Amino acid sequence: MTAHDIDVLVVHIVGHGELAASSSEKLYVLDPRGERLTVPVTHWIELIEDHPRRHRPHTLFILDVCYAGQVAVEAWHTRQQVSRRRAWVLAATGAQEQAFGYRLSQAATQVLHRYRDGELRIDRSLPYIPAKTVYQEIERVVSRLVDIDRGPVQHILTSLVPSHVDIDLPFFPNPGYGGLKDLGPPVELPENVLPEIARLTEWAGDPEHFRRRASGGHPVARDGLYGYFSGREVEIAELATWLDGGAPALRVVTGKPGVGKSALLGVLVCAAHPALRKATRGIWGQLRNRPGENDRLVVVHARRLTLDQMARSLEQQILAVCPTGRPPDAPSPSMGPAGRLASLLDAPDDGSPVTVVVDALDEAEEPRDIASVLLVPLARRALAEPGLLRIVVGARGEDGLRELFRLAELRGLVTDLDTVPATQVRLGVRDYVQNLLEHDTPYAGSALGGVRRALADGMAEGLVGNGPEADHRDRLEWGEFLTAGLYVHYLLATSQLSCADRDAPAARRLGQQVPRSLLELLQLDLRRHSGQKHLLSVLTALAYAQGRGMPERVLAHAAQAFTSNPDATATIPSQELHTLLDSSARFYLRRDIDTDGTTLYRLFHEGLADQLRLLHATSPDHGDSP
C-alpha cells in the first residue's frame, strides 16, 4: 500500500537482523519464523531515493535489530546530496555489531516521553527538535542501559552527514513550539481579523509583540486590548509624519533596555498596518498624532530570527504588498539576499514606496549578519533611490550594529530615547502611571483621583527628578517607563497602596520610594516572590554565565552552588526550574539558541550581573535571601 497524503513517515522495526553471507552484506529483517523478508532493508530506502518524481515523504527508519548500522553507512546513500535525501536511519548498533535487549527502543521511548512531559526542552521558537539533539539523548540512555545490564557495549549509529552541513529534519515535533508568548498568555484578537493576523504571524511579523508593546500593559501583566501608552509626543509626531511619507529613507530608534523603543514602534505599527489598525483602535486611538493606514507596510519582530528567516519574512511580505514583484528565477551568487529583495521592488507598480519596520534587531540570532548583509545594503539602496524603499529599525546601540548606526547618523535620522529631555520623560511617566491605575485596579474610582495623581507625581519625581536639575541628574540604567510599570505591579500585588488610601501625601511618599537601581528593584521583586526559593540562586548563577549563555541542564547544577546550603549531589528539579525560568525569572533573562536547539540563558543587563556577583561576594551566608 502506498500513502500519498503524508509528508513525514517513521518506520520503527524491532526484531532480529541478519547480514547476507555474500560480499554484499545486505541487511535483512527476519520474520517471526526466523526467515528473511523478501527484500533487504536497503530496498526500502531505494524505493524512496530512486524515484524523485514520485511522492517521497521524509522517512526515518528506526532499526532496533542486529547489524542495523550497515544501512546507515551505505556508500551510495552517503554520497547523495544531503538536501535531496528523503530517507534517514537511526540504527541500534554498528554495521558489524549485535544489538541487545531492545535498548534503542527503550531509550527512544524514554527520551521522547521526557520531551513530551517537559523534563527535556528545546527552544520554543523551533518547530522541530533537531534530530542530532534527540540522537545524543538516546545515546546517553543506551549507554546507561548498558551500564545497568553490565552487558556488551552498544552504540547507536545514524545516517552520515558531512560536518559542514546543517539540516533540519521534521521527525520530532517540539511540544513547546509556539507556546509562551513574550509576556503573559496569548490573547486572541477579534475574529474578523484573525485570518490576516494569522498570515502576518506566519511571516514573522508577530502582531502580538507589536500589540502588547504598544499597549504598555505588559509590566502589570495586562493584555493588549487597551492602550496605556503615554508620553513621547515629539517622537510619535516625527515618526507618524515619517510613516506617512516623510524623509529621509532611513531611521533608527535606539535607547537603553526598557526605555520604550518597542512601545513607540508598536503603537505606530498598530495604527498603520491594515491587519492591525481596526482591531487595535483602543490602543492607538488616543494618540494626538498618528499615521494613516499604509497598505505598503512590512513589519518584522527580529527577536531570535536568523538571517535566512529575516530575508524570507521580508520577501514574503514584500510579495504580498507588491503582487507584481517576482523573485529572479536564477539569481546570481553575487546578488545576495538584499539584492534579491531589491529586485522585487523594481517591478512596475503604483510608485509608492514600501516601508519596512524592524524591531528588536539586537535580539536577533545573527544581528551583525542581518545588519551588514541585509539591512545596510537595503538602506543604501533606499537612500540612493528615493521613493523605492523606506526603513526604520529599533535596536540598542551594540557593536555589531555600528555600521547601520553610522549610516543612519550620516544620511538618515537616529531617534535616541535616552536623550529626551527629563521634563518630557517625567510628564510621560506620570501619565503612564495614572493610566495604569485608572483601569482594573482598586484605585480607579473618582474618589481616589487625588491618590492616583499623588502616587504618579511621586513616582515620576523619584525616577526622573523635578525642576531644572532633573536634566543633570544621573539617568537610570534602564527604562523609566518599564521601571514605573513594574513598581506599580509590585504595589498592587503586595497591597502596598492600601496604606495610602485617601491619603495623597502618603501616596506621594510611596511613589518617591520607587527603586532607581537594578538591584533595588530585584530585591523588591525577590521579596514579592518569597515562595520561589531558587530564584536568587538561579539569577546569581546566570550572573557568571559566559558567552551566549547557560543551558538549562548546566543551570540546574550551577544554581546549587549559590544556595545557602548547597548540596553537591542535588540539582533543581527540571519542572521547578522550567516554571521559574518561564515566570518569575523571565523578565531578567535574555535567551539565545545553541547549535543543538537548546535554549541558552543570560541576564538581560550586565549591570544586573555585576550587582548579583557583588551581592553574592558580600553576603555572609551566600544564601537565597536578598
C-alpha positions as CSV (number, residue, x, y, z in Angstrom):
1,M,0.0,0.0,0.0
2,T,1.3,3.5,-0.9
3,A,0.4,6.6,1.1
4,H,0.1,9.8,-1.0
5,D,-1.1,12.2,1.7
6,I,1.7,12.3,4.2
7,D,4.9,14.3,4.4
8,V,6.6,12.6,7.3
9,L,6.9,8.9,7.9
10,V,8.5,7.0,10.8
11,V,9.2,3.2,10.3
12,H,10.1,1.5,13.6
13,I,11.4,-2.1,13.3
14,V,12.1,-4.1,16.5
15,G,13.3,-7.7,15.9
16,H,16.2,-9.6,14.5
17,G,18.5,-8.7,11.7
18,E,20.9,-10.8,9.6
19,L,23.6,-9.9,7.1
20,A,23.7,-11.7,3.8
21,A,26.6,-14.2,3.6
22,S,27.7,-12.8,0.2
23,S,30.1,-9.9,-0.1
24,S,27.1,-7.5,-0.4
25,E,26.5,-7.9,3.3
26,K,23.0,-6.6,2.8
27,L,20.8,-6.4,5.9
28,Y,17.7,-8.5,6.1
29,V,15.0,-8.3,8.8
30,L,13.7,-11.8,10.0
31,D,10.1,-12.6,10.2
32,P,8.5,-14.4,13.3
33,R,9.6,-17.8,11.8
34,G,13.3,-16.6,11.6
35,E,13.1,-16.3,7.8
36,R,14.5,-13.4,5.9
37,L,12.0,-11.0,4.4
38,T,11.9,-11.0,0.6
39,V,13.9,-7.8,0.1
40,P,16.8,-6.2,2.2
41,V,16.3,-3.0,4.1
42,T,18.3,-1.1,1.5
43,H,15.5,-1.8,-0.9
44,W,13.1,0.2,1.3
45,I,15.4,3.2,1.1
46,E,15.8,2.7,-2.7
47,L,12.0,2.9,-3.1
48,I,12.2,6.4,-1.7
49,E,15.5,7.7,-3.0
50,D,15.5,6.3,-6.6
51,H,12.2,7.8,-7.7
52,P,12.5,11.7,-7.4
53,R,9.3,12.3,-9.4
54,R,7.1,10.2,-7.1
55,H,5.7,11.3,-3.8
56,R,8.6,10.9,-1.3
57,P,7.8,11.6,2.4
58,H,10.7,12.4,4.7
59,T,11.2,8.9,6.2
60,L,13.0,7.9,9.4
61,F,13.9,4.2,9.8
62,I,14.4,3.3,13.4
63,L,16.0,-0.1,13.2
64,D,16.4,-1.9,16.5
65,V,17.9,-5.0,15.0
66,C,21.4,-6.5,14.9
67,Y,23.8,-5.1,12.4
68,A,21.4,-2.2,11.7
69,G,24.3,0.2,11.2
70,Q,25.0,-1.4,7.8
71,V,22.1,0.5,6.3
72,A,23.3,3.8,7.8
73,V,26.6,3.7,6.1
74,E,25.6,2.6,2.6
75,A,28.2,4.2,0.3
76,W,25.7,5.2,-2.4
77,H,23.4,6.8,0.0
78,T,26.1,8.8,1.9
79,R,27.3,10.2,-1.5
80,Q,23.8,11.6,-2.2
81,Q,23.4,15.3,-1.9
82,V,22.1,15.8,1.7
83,S,19.4,18.4,0.7
84,R,17.8,15.8,-1.6
85,R,17.7,12.9,0.8
86,R,14.4,11.7,2.0
87,A,15.4,8.6,3.9
88,W,17.3,8.6,7.2
89,V,18.4,5.9,9.5
90,L,18.6,5.6,13.3
91,A,20.3,2.3,13.9
92,A,20.6,0.4,17.2
93,T,24.2,-0.6,16.6
94,G,27.2,-0.6,14.2
95,A,27.4,-2.4,10.9
96,Q,29.1,-5.5,12.2
97,E,27.7,-5.5,15.8
98,Q,24.8,-7.0,17.5
99,A,22.0,-5.3,19.4
100,F,20.8,-6.4,22.8
101,G,17.7,-6.0,25.0
102,Y,15.8,-3.6,22.6
103,R,17.9,-0.9,24.1
104,L,17.4,1.5,21.2
105,S,13.6,1.3,21.5
106,Q,13.7,1.7,25.3
107,A,16.0,4.7,25.0
108,A,13.9,6.3,22.2
109,T,10.7,5.9,24.2
110,Q,12.3,7.4,27.4
111,V,13.7,10.4,25.6
112,L,10.6,11.2,23.6
113,H,8.5,10.9,26.8
114,R,10.9,13.3,28.6
115,Y,10.4,15.8,25.8
116,R,6.6,15.3,25.9
117,D,6.5,15.7,29.6
118,G,8.7,18.8,29.6
119,E,11.6,17.3,31.5
120,L,13.7,17.9,28.5
121,R,13.1,21.1,26.5
122,I,14.2,22.6,23.2
123,D,13.8,26.3,22.5
124,R,10.2,27.1,21.8
125,S,11.0,29.0,18.6
126,L,11.9,25.8,16.9
127,P,9.0,23.7,15.4
128,Y,11.1,20.5,15.5
129,I,13.7,19.1,17.9
130,P,16.9,18.8,16.0
131,A,17.5,15.2,15.2
132,K,21.1,15.4,16.3
133,T,20.0,16.5,19.7
134,V,17.5,13.6,20.0
135,Y,20.1,11.1,18.9
136,Q,22.6,12.4,21.5
137,E,20.0,12.0,24.3
138,I,19.2,8.5,23.0
139,E,22.9,7.6,23.0
140,R,23.1,8.7,26.7
141,V,20.2,6.5,27.7
142,V,21.6,3.5,25.7
143,S,24.9,3.9,27.5
144,R,23.1,4.0,30.8
145,L,21.2,0.8,29.9
146,V,24.5,-0.9,29.0
147,D,25.8,0.0,32.5
148,I,22.7,-1.3,34.2
149,D,22.8,-4.5,32.2
150,R,26.5,-4.9,32.6
151,G,26.3,-6.4,29.2
152,P,28.1,-5.9,25.9
153,V,28.8,-2.3,24.8
154,Q,26.4,-0.9,22.3
155,H,26.4,2.4,20.4
156,I,23.8,3.8,18.1
157,L,24.6,4.8,14.5
158,T,22.8,7.3,12.3
159,S,22.9,8.3,8.7
160,L,26.1,10.1,7.9
161,V,26.0,13.8,7.2
162,P,29.0,16.0,6.2
163,S,30.2,18.0,9.1
164,H,29.7,21.4,7.4
165,V,26.1,20.7,6.6
166,D,23.3,21.9,8.9
167,I,19.9,20.3,8.0
168,D,16.5,20.5,9.7
169,L,14.6,17.2,9.8
170,P,10.9,17.1,10.7
171,F,10.8,13.9,12.6
172,F,10.5,15.1,16.2
173,P,7.9,17.9,16.7
174,N,8.8,20.3,19.5
175,P,6.0,20.1,22.2
176,G,6.8,23.6,23.3
177,Y,6.7,25.2,19.9
178,G,4.8,28.5,19.7
179,G,3.9,28.5,23.4
180,L,4.7,31.1,26.0
181,K,4.5,34.4,24.2
182,D,6.7,37.3,25.3
183,L,4.7,38.3,28.2
184,G,1.6,36.6,29.5
185,P,-0.8,34.2,27.8
186,P,-1.6,34.9,24.2
187,V,-4.8,36.9,23.7
188,E,-6.9,36.5,20.6
189,L,-7.9,39.5,18.5
190,P,-11.4,39.9,17.2
191,E,-12.4,37.0,15.0
192,N,-12.9,39.2,11.9
193,V,-9.1,40.0,11.7
194,L,-7.8,36.6,12.6
195,P,-7.0,35.4,9.1
196,E,-4.9,38.4,8.3
197,I,-3.1,38.3,11.6
198,A,-2.5,34.6,11.2
199,R,-0.8,35.3,7.9
200,L,1.2,38.1,9.5
201,T,2.3,35.7,12.2
202,E,3.5,33.1,9.7
203,W,5.6,35.8,8.1
204,A,7.4,36.6,11.4
205,G,5.5,39.9,11.7
206,D,4.5,38.8,15.2
207,P,1.4,41.1,15.7
208,E,1.2,40.0,19.4
209,H,4.6,41.6,20.0
210,F,3.7,44.9,18.5
211,R,0.2,44.9,20.1
212,R,1.5,44.1,23.6
213,R,4.3,46.6,23.4
214,A,2.1,49.3,22.0
215,S,-0.4,48.7,24.8
216,G,2.1,49.3,27.6
217,G,0.2,46.9,29.9
218,H,2.8,44.1,30.0
219,P,4.6,45.2,33.1
220,V,1.4,44.8,35.1
221,A,0.5,41.5,33.2
222,R,-2.4,43.0,31.3
223,D,-3.5,42.0,27.8
224,G,-3.2,44.2,24.7
225,L,-6.7,45.3,24.3
226,Y,-6.4,48.8,25.8
227,G,-3.7,51.4,25.4
228,Y,-1.7,52.8,28.4
229,F,1.0,54.3,26.2
230,S,1.9,57.8,27.4
231,G,4.5,60.5,26.6
232,R,6.9,60.5,23.7
233,E,4.6,63.1,21.9
234,V,7.5,64.6,19.9
235,E,8.8,61.2,18.8
236,I,5.3,60.0,17.9
237,A,4.7,63.1,15.8
238,E,8.0,62.8,14.0
239,L,7.6,59.1,13.2
240,A,4.0,59.3,12.3
241,T,4.9,62.0,9.8
242,W,7.7,59.8,8.5
243,L,5.4,56.8,8.1
244,D,3.1,58.9,6.0
245,G,6.0,59.6,3.6
246,G,8.4,61.9,5.3
247,A,12.1,61.9,4.6
248,P,14.8,60.5,5.0
249,A,14.6,56.9,3.8
250,L,16.4,55.5,6.9
251,R,15.7,55.9,10.6
252,V,16.9,54.2,13.7
253,V,15.2,54.2,17.1
254,T,17.6,53.4,19.9
255,G,18.0,53.7,23.7
256,K,18.7,51.6,26.8
257,P,16.8,48.5,27.8
258,G,13.2,49.1,28.7
259,V,13.2,52.7,27.5
260,G,10.2,52.1,25.2
261,K,11.7,51.5,21.7
262,S,9.2,48.7,21.0
263,A,6.3,50.6,22.6
264,L,7.0,53.5,20.3
265,L,7.3,51.5,17.1
266,G,4.5,49.2,18.2
267,V,1.8,51.8,18.7
268,L,2.7,53.3,15.3
269,V,2.6,49.9,13.6
270,C,-0.8,49.2,15.2
271,A,-2.2,52.4,13.8
272,A,-0.7,52.0,10.3
273,H,-0.8,48.3,9.5
274,P,-4.0,47.2,7.7
275,A,-4.2,43.9,9.6
276,L,-3.9,45.6,13.0
277,R,-5.4,49.0,12.6
278,K,-9.1,48.2,13.2
279,A,-8.6,45.6,15.9
280,T,-6.3,47.8,17.9
281,R,-8.1,51.2,17.8
282,G,-8.3,51.1,21.6
283,I,-4.5,51.2,21.8
284,W,-3.7,54.0,19.3
285,G,-6.9,55.9,19.1
286,Q,-5.9,58.3,21.9
287,L,-2.7,59.5,20.0
288,R,-2.8,63.1,19.1
289,N,-0.6,62.4,16.1
290,R,-1.0,59.2,14.3
291,P,-0.1,57.7,10.9
292,G,-2.7,56.8,8.3
293,E,-3.3,53.3,7.1
294,N,-0.4,52.0,5.0
295,D,-1.0,49.1,2.6
296,R,2.7,49.1,1.7
297,L,3.9,48.4,5.3
298,V,6.1,45.4,6.1
299,V,6.9,44.7,9.8
300,V,9.3,42.2,11.4
301,H,9.9,41.4,15.1
302,A,13.5,40.3,14.7
303,R,13.9,38.6,18.1
304,R,15.5,35.1,17.6
305,L,15.4,35.3,13.8
306,T,18.3,34.2,11.7
307,L,19.5,36.0,8.6
308,D,17.7,33.5,6.4
309,Q,14.5,33.8,8.4
310,M,14.6,37.6,8.3
311,A,15.2,37.6,4.5
312,R,12.4,35.1,3.9
313,S,10.0,37.1,6.1
314,L,10.7,40.3,4.2
315,E,10.4,38.6,0.8
316,Q,7.0,37.0,1.6
317,Q,5.6,40.3,2.9
318,I,7.0,42.4,0.1
319,L,5.5,40.0,-2.4
320,A,2.2,40.4,-0.6
321,V,2.2,44.2,-0.9
322,C,3.8,44.2,-4.3
323,P,1.9,41.5,-6.1
324,T,3.6,42.3,-9.4
325,G,7.0,41.6,-8.0
326,R,8.7,38.3,-8.8
327,P,11.9,36.9,-7.4
328,P,14.6,36.3,-10.0
329,D,14.5,32.8,-11.4
330,A,18.2,32.3,-11.3
331,P,19.7,34.9,-9.0
332,S,23.5,35.3,-9.3
333,P,25.6,34.4,-6.3
334,S,26.8,38.0,-6.1
335,M,23.2,39.3,-5.7
336,G,22.8,38.3,-2.1
337,P,19.6,38.5,0.0
338,A,19.5,42.3,-0.2
339,G,19.7,42.3,-4.0
340,R,17.1,39.7,-4.2
341,L,14.7,41.7,-2.1
342,A,15.5,44.9,-4.0
343,S,14.7,43.1,-7.3
344,L,11.1,42.7,-6.0
345,L,10.8,46.4,-5.6
346,D,11.9,47.1,-9.2
347,A,8.7,45.6,-10.6
348,P,6.3,48.1,-12.2
349,D,3.7,49.2,-9.6
350,D,1.8,52.3,-8.4
351,G,5.0,54.0,-7.4
352,S,4.5,54.3,-3.7
353,P,7.5,53.0,-1.6
354,V,7.5,50.0,0.6
355,T,8.1,50.9,4.3
356,V,9.9,48.3,6.4
357,V,9.8,48.3,10.2
358,V,12.2,46.1,12.0
359,D,12.0,45.9,15.8
360,A,14.4,44.3,18.3
361,L,17.2,43.8,15.8
362,D,19.8,43.5,18.6
363,E,17.8,40.4,19.9
364,A,18.0,38.5,16.6
365,E,20.0,35.4,16.3
366,E,22.5,37.0,14.0
367,P,22.1,40.8,14.4
368,R,25.5,41.6,12.9
369,D,24.9,39.5,9.8
370,I,21.4,40.8,9.4
371,A,22.6,44.3,9.6
372,S,25.7,44.0,7.3
373,V,24.4,41.6,4.7
374,L,20.7,42.6,4.6
375,L,19.7,45.9,6.2
376,V,22.7,48.1,5.4
377,P,22.7,47.2,1.6
378,L,18.9,47.8,1.5
379,A,19.3,51.1,3.4
380,R,22.0,52.3,0.9
381,R,19.7,51.4,-2.0
382,A,16.8,53.2,-0.3
383,L,18.9,56.3,0.2
384,A,20.2,56.2,-3.3
385,E,16.8,55.8,-5.0
386,P,14.2,57.8,-3.1
387,G,10.7,56.5,-3.4
388,L,11.6,52.9,-3.6
389,L,12.0,51.7,-0.1
390,R,12.0,53.2,3.4
391,I,13.4,51.5,6.6
392,V,13.1,52.1,10.3
393,V,15.0,49.9,12.8
394,G,14.6,49.6,16.5
395,A,17.7,48.4,18.3
396,R,20.1,49.0,21.1
397,G,23.4,50.6,20.1
398,E,25.6,47.4,20.1
399,D,29.0,47.0,18.5
400,G,27.7,44.6,15.8
401,L,25.3,47.3,14.5
402,R,27.8,50.1,14.3
403,E,27.8,50.3,10.5
404,L,24.0,50.6,10.4
405,F,24.0,53.4,13.1
406,R,26.8,55.2,11.3
407,L,24.8,55.2,8.1
408,A,21.7,56.5,9.9
409,E,23.7,59.3,11.6
410,L,25.3,60.4,8.3
411,R,22.4,60.2,5.9
412,G,19.3,59.3,7.9
413,L,18.0,60.1,11.4
414,V,18.6,58.5,14.8
415,T,16.0,58.8,17.5
416,D,17.8,58.2,20.8
417,L,15.2,57.9,23.6
418,D,18.0,58.3,26.1
419,T,18.4,61.9,25.1
420,V,14.8,63.0,25.5
421,P,14.7,66.0,28.0
422,A,13.9,64.9,31.6
423,T,10.9,67.1,31.8
424,Q,9.2,65.3,28.9
425,V,10.1,61.9,30.4
426,R,8.8,62.9,33.8
427,L,5.4,64.0,32.4
428,G,5.2,60.8,30.3
429,V,5.9,58.6,33.3
430,R,3.4,60.5,35.4
431,D,0.6,60.0,32.8
432,Y,1.6,56.4,32.3
433,V,1.3,55.5,36.0
434,Q,-2.1,57.3,36.2
435,N,-3.3,55.3,33.1
436,L,-2.3,52.0,34.7
437,L,-4.1,52.9,37.9
438,E,-7.3,54.1,36.2
439,H,-8.1,50.7,34.7
440,D,-9.0,47.5,36.5
441,T,-7.5,48.4,39.9
442,P,-9.0,49.2,43.3
443,Y,-7.8,52.8,42.7
444,A,-9.8,53.5,39.6
445,G,-12.7,55.3,41.3
446,S,-13.2,59.0,41.2
447,A,-12.8,59.3,45.0
448,L,-9.2,58.2,44.7
449,G,-8.2,60.5,41.9
450,G,-6.0,62.5,44.3
451,V,-4.2,59.4,45.4
452,R,-3.6,58.3,41.8
453,R,-2.2,61.7,40.9
454,A,0.0,61.9,44.0
455,L,1.4,58.4,43.5
456,A,2.1,59.1,39.8
457,D,3.8,62.5,40.7
458,G,5.9,60.9,43.4
459,M,7.0,58.1,41.1
460,A,7.9,60.3,38.2
461,E,9.9,62.6,40.5
462,G,11.7,59.6,42.1
463,L,12.6,58.2,38.7
464,V,13.4,61.4,36.7
465,G,13.7,64.2,39.2
466,N,11.9,67.6,39.2
467,G,12.8,71.1,38.2
468,P,15.8,72.4,36.3
469,E,18.3,70.0,38.0
470,A,16.5,66.9,36.5
471,D,18.4,67.1,33.2
472,H,21.7,67.0,35.1
473,R,20.7,64.1,37.3
474,D,22.1,60.6,36.7
475,R,19.7,58.7,34.5
476,L,18.5,55.2,35.3
477,E,20.4,52.2,33.9
478,W,17.2,51.1,32.2
479,G,13.9,52.5,31.1
480,E,11.9,54.7,33.4
481,F,8.6,53.6,31.9
482,L,9.3,49.9,32.4
483,T,10.6,50.6,36.0
484,A,7.4,52.5,36.8
485,G,5.2,49.8,35.4
486,L,7.0,47.1,37.4
487,Y,6.8,49.2,40.6
488,V,3.1,49.7,40.1
489,H,2.8,45.9,39.6
490,Y,4.7,45.4,42.9
491,L,2.5,47.9,44.8
492,L,-0.7,46.3,43.5
493,A,0.5,42.7,44.1
494,T,1.6,43.3,47.6
495,S,-1.3,45.7,48.5
496,Q,1.3,48.3,49.5
497,L,-1.1,51.0,48.2
498,S,-3.8,50.2,50.7
499,C,-1.8,52.1,53.3
500,A,-2.2,55.2,51.1
501,D,-6.0,55.0,50.7
502,R,-7.4,58.6,50.6
503,D,-4.0,59.9,51.8
504,A,-2.4,61.7,49.0
505,P,0.8,62.8,50.9
506,A,1.4,59.1,51.8
507,A,0.8,58.0,48.2
508,R,3.3,60.6,47.0
509,R,5.9,59.4,49.5
510,L,5.3,55.8,48.4
511,G,5.8,56.8,44.8
512,Q,9.1,58.6,45.6
513,Q,10.4,55.3,47.0
514,V,10.5,53.7,43.6
515,P,13.8,51.9,43.1
516,R,16.3,53.6,40.9
517,S,18.8,50.7,40.6
518,L,18.5,47.2,39.1
519,L,19.5,45.7,42.4
520,E,16.9,47.6,44.4
521,L,14.1,46.5,42.0
522,L,15.4,43.0,42.1
523,Q,15.3,42.9,45.9
524,L,11.7,44.2,45.9
525,D,10.8,41.5,43.3
526,L,12.5,38.8,45.3
527,R,10.5,39.7,48.4
528,R,7.3,39.5,46.3
529,H,8.4,36.1,45.1
530,S,9.5,34.9,48.5
531,G,7.9,31.4,47.8
532,Q,10.4,30.9,44.9
533,K,13.3,29.6,46.9
534,H,15.6,29.1,43.9
535,L,15.0,32.5,42.2
536,L,18.0,34.3,43.6
537,S,20.3,31.3,43.2
538,V,19.3,30.9,39.5
539,L,19.8,34.5,38.7
540,T,23.2,34.6,40.6
541,A,24.4,31.5,38.6
542,L,23.5,33.3,35.4
543,A,25.5,36.3,36.5
544,Y,28.5,34.1,36.0
545,A,27.4,32.8,32.6
546,Q,29.9,33.3,29.8
547,G,29.4,33.9,26.1
548,R,25.9,33.4,24.7
549,G,24.6,32.0,28.0
550,M,24.0,28.8,30.1
551,P,21.8,25.8,29.1
552,E,19.1,24.5,31.5
553,R,21.0,21.3,32.1
554,V,24.0,23.2,33.4
555,L,22.0,25.8,35.2
556,A,20.2,23.2,37.3
557,H,23.5,22.1,38.7
558,A,25.2,25.5,38.8
559,A,22.4,27.2,40.8
560,Q,23.0,24.8,43.7
561,A,26.4,26.4,44.3
562,F,24.6,29.7,45.2
563,T,22.1,28.3,47.7
564,S,22.5,28.8,51.5
565,N,23.0,25.0,52.0
566,P,24.4,23.8,48.7
567,D,24.2,20.0,48.2
568,A,26.8,18.9,45.7
569,T,24.7,15.9,44.7
570,A,21.4,17.7,44.2
571,T,20.0,19.7,41.3
572,I,16.9,21.8,41.0
573,P,14.1,19.6,39.7
574,S,13.6,20.2,36.0
575,Q,9.9,21.1,36.2
576,E,10.6,23.5,39.0
577,L,13.4,25.2,37.1
578,H,11.3,25.4,33.9
579,T,8.5,27.1,35.9
580,L,10.9,29.5,37.4
581,L,12.5,30.4,34.0
582,D,9.1,30.9,32.4
583,S,7.6,33.0,35.1
584,S,9.3,34.8,38.0
585,A,12.8,34.9,36.5
586,R,12.0,35.5,32.9
587,F,11.9,39.3,33.0
588,Y,15.5,39.4,33.9
589,L,16.6,37.0,31.1
590,R,17.9,37.2,27.6
591,R,17.6,34.0,25.6
592,D,19.7,32.5,22.8
593,I,19.6,29.2,20.9
594,D,22.6,26.8,20.9
595,T,23.6,24.8,17.9
596,D,21.7,21.8,19.3
597,G,18.5,23.8,19.6
598,T,18.6,24.1,23.4
599,T,17.9,27.4,25.0
600,L,20.8,29.4,26.5
601,Y,20.1,31.9,29.2
602,R,21.9,35.0,30.4
603,L,20.9,38.1,32.3
604,F,19.5,40.9,30.2
605,H,21.8,43.6,31.6
606,E,25.4,43.4,32.5
607,G,24.8,45.9,35.3
608,L,22.5,43.4,36.9
609,A,25.1,40.6,36.6
610,D,27.7,42.9,38.3
611,Q,25.3,43.6,41.1
612,L,24.4,40.0,41.7
613,R,28.1,38.9,41.7
614,L,28.8,41.7,44.2
615,L,25.8,40.7,46.3
616,H,27.0,37.1,46.4
617,A,30.6,38.0,47.3
618,T,29.5,40.3,50.2
619,S,26.6,38.2,51.5
620,P,27.6,36.5,54.8
621,D,25.9,33.2,54.0
622,H,25.7,33.4,50.2
623,G,22.1,32.4,50.6
624,D,18.9,32.6,48.7
625,S,17.6,35.7,50.5
626,P,18.3,39.2,49.2
